[in-house]
Amino acid sequence: MVLKLNQNEAFESFIKDSFKNGTYLRELRLSESEVEYVKTTFPNASISVISKTETNLSVKKWYEVNLKNAHVKSPVKLPVNQT
Protein backbone atom coordinates (compact mmCIF):
# COMPACT_ATOMS: atom_id res chain seq x y z
CA MET A 1 0.00 0.00 0.00
CA VAL A 2 1.31 3.44 -0.87
CA LEU A 3 0.15 6.78 0.39
CA LYS A 4 -0.90 9.63 -1.85
CA LEU A 5 1.08 12.87 -1.59
CA ASN A 6 -1.47 14.71 0.58
CA GLN A 7 -1.76 11.63 2.83
CA ASN A 8 2.04 11.57 3.18
CA GLU A 9 2.14 15.21 4.31
CA ALA A 10 -0.77 14.66 6.70
CA PHE A 11 0.95 11.61 8.21
CA GLU A 12 4.23 13.49 8.73
CA SER A 13 2.29 16.18 10.59
CA PHE A 14 0.42 13.52 12.61
CA ILE A 15 3.71 11.90 13.72
CA LYS A 16 5.23 15.25 14.70
CA ASP A 17 2.13 16.11 16.74
CA SER A 18 2.00 12.66 18.34
CA PHE A 19 5.51 12.93 19.74
CA LYS A 20 5.79 16.61 20.60
CA ASN A 21 6.57 18.07 24.02
CA GLY A 22 8.80 15.19 25.10
CA THR A 23 6.28 12.43 24.46
CA TYR A 24 8.11 9.27 23.41
CA LEU A 25 5.59 6.46 23.99
CA ARG A 26 2.27 6.28 22.14
CA GLU A 27 -0.29 3.76 21.00
CA LEU A 28 -1.05 4.48 17.36
CA ARG A 29 -3.26 2.88 14.73
CA LEU A 30 -1.04 2.55 11.65
CA SER A 31 -0.98 0.97 8.20
CA GLU A 32 2.01 -1.08 7.03
CA SER A 33 3.37 1.83 4.97
CA GLU A 34 3.05 4.15 7.98
CA VAL A 35 4.95 1.66 10.16
CA GLU A 36 7.71 1.55 7.53
CA TYR A 37 7.89 5.35 7.54
CA VAL A 38 8.31 5.39 11.34
CA LYS A 39 10.97 2.64 11.17
CA THR A 40 12.89 4.54 8.49
CA THR A 41 12.63 7.94 10.17
CA PHE A 42 13.38 6.60 13.68
CA PRO A 43 15.70 3.59 13.10
CA ASN A 44 16.01 2.59 16.77
CA ALA A 45 12.32 3.01 17.60
CA SER A 46 10.60 0.12 19.30
CA ILE A 47 7.38 -0.78 17.46
CA SER A 48 5.15 -3.60 18.70
CA VAL A 49 1.74 -4.75 17.49
CA ILE A 50 -0.70 -4.55 20.40
CA SER A 51 -3.84 -5.56 18.51
CA LYS A 52 -4.10 -7.67 15.40
CA THR A 53 -7.80 -7.01 15.04
CA GLU A 54 -8.72 -5.75 11.61
CA THR A 55 -11.99 -5.02 9.93
CA ASN A 56 -12.78 -5.32 6.26
CA LEU A 57 -12.87 -1.52 6.10
CA SER A 58 -9.37 -0.97 7.41
CA VAL A 59 -5.92 -2.50 7.16
CA LYS A 60 -4.57 -0.54 10.10
CA LYS A 61 -3.46 -2.17 13.36
CA TRP A 62 -2.73 -0.80 16.81
CA TYR A 63 0.97 -0.44 17.65
CA GLU A 64 2.93 0.69 20.66
CA VAL A 65 5.57 3.08 19.35
CA ASN A 66 8.44 4.00 21.66
CA LEU A 67 10.90 6.64 20.46
CA LYS A 68 12.82 6.97 23.73
CA ASN A 69 16.06 5.54 22.29
CA ALA A 70 15.36 6.39 18.66
CA HIS A 71 17.80 8.32 16.52
CA VAL A 72 15.97 10.71 14.22
CA LYS A 73 16.92 10.58 10.56
CA SER A 74 15.77 13.02 7.94
CA PRO A 75 12.19 12.18 7.03
CA VAL A 76 11.88 9.86 4.08
CA LYS A 77 9.06 10.45 1.66
CA LEU A 78 6.67 7.55 1.40
CA PRO A 79 5.98 6.16 -2.06
CA VAL A 80 3.32 8.24 -3.77
CA ASN A 81 0.48 6.63 -5.65
CA GLN A 82 0.45 8.28 -9.07
CA THR A 83 -3.10 7.19 -9.92
Sequence and secondary structure as in RCSB ss.txt:
>XXXX:A:sequence
MVLKLNQNEAFESFIKDSFKNGTYLRELRLSESEVEYVKTTFPNASISVISKTETNLSVKKWYEVNLKNAHVKSP
VKLPVNQT
>XXXX:A:secstr
  B HHHHHHHHHHHHHHT TT  EEEEEE HHHHHHHHHHSTT EEEEEE   BTTB  EEEEEE TT      
    B   
